[in-house]
Amino acid sequence: MKLMSLLLLLFGLFCASCTSEYEERLNEAKVLKNRLETVRKSNMNTPGVNLSEEIAKINDDIHFLAVLSGNKELFLNEIFSDYNVNSFDGSQ
């Protein structure tokens, strides 16, 4: 009985920690998405400067966080929900 209670407690703690790690990754990706939007706007406003490498790096970082999340498709849908559903790299 005590062992079962201990196992349930440990399982509950494990689930809680997974959720918080997912939320941390999601929040980090949202910050990256905001940065991506800023860089894209800067790239459009300054035609002499090419920020494609910076945009590619931010996209790679977001996709890496999506893989770490354990559910890449859901994660990317949450991050890019205001973009075209078929385009997770943010291009419209």
Steps between C-alpha positions, in 0.01 A plus 500: 500500500779743592691401189198569281451841661866582449482394135191714442670796664813457287292463185309819585825689554640367174192613306511843661866547411439397138225754467715777639789413267262507204372840612858627536581390146176650373572833666854501364368428150247784530784739582689368196190545284472863611867548415440334163220745422722794601788379282266445204360852533854637522596301193209648303575856617872488420541358150880531506532264796438128459394335823417160349765324709353646820148400390620146420672469839189611688287254301748221577490587871119490503496166318758358741279598795207337320690172472595517867138560594408144399214609273648704219180555303295618798783721621545667162124546466497684833795720404394580144124495552466842332699387194401279212440152644699333221806720557670444834805698401288813528495596133161582366 
